[in-house]
Amino acid sequence: MTNWLLYSIGFLAQLLFSSRLIIQWVLSEKKQSVVTPKLFWVLSLLASILLFIYGYLRNDFPIMLGQVLTYFIYIRNLQLQKEWQKLTAFFQVIIVIFPIGMITYMLINNNFDIKYLLLNKTVTNWLLLLGIFSQVIFTFRFIYQWLYSEKKKESKLPLGFWVLSLIGAILILIYGFFRKDPVLIIAHLFGIIIYIRNITLIKTVF
């Protein structure tokens, strides 16, 4: 696959991720408090699918890991908002089976070799560990958000979510610079600004 097509997939994914942040940020500014719009989770799902494909095509295990871990949390938040039930059964099935379909495809084509993904010759061991650690931190923000939302019985984006987002984004940004990955660099430079703003909004409220 040519570089322009590969990066187009990556940039489209990050554009969707950035769009969810912009929408969330604009709505939060209007209310002067952090809000969690439905579109945040819908765009998250679409972007996650594209970024998983990008990570697979670029042989980047940390990127793939991050998307797999958060995918179903996005779905759960839509359920908590009573929006998942509004989708047709067809779309529900397509969305749920996507990760299963991708893994099956990789198995059939003998591409699901964890050693191959982890022993990428273009990535040194310390950089791979940094990438995985960064994605774990960045992903844990959604695990934290999910547990918090389950406790509150509604979809929320609490302070801890934004703090973990900021820490994870900084680490991934460092990883992106070393990997010379423009997709990661541009996306997380932009994201850091919104994470800081949401932290400020929450602290202002309290």
Order of alpha helices (4+ residues) and beta strands (2+ residues): alpha-alpha-alpha-alpha-alpha-alpha-alpha-alpha
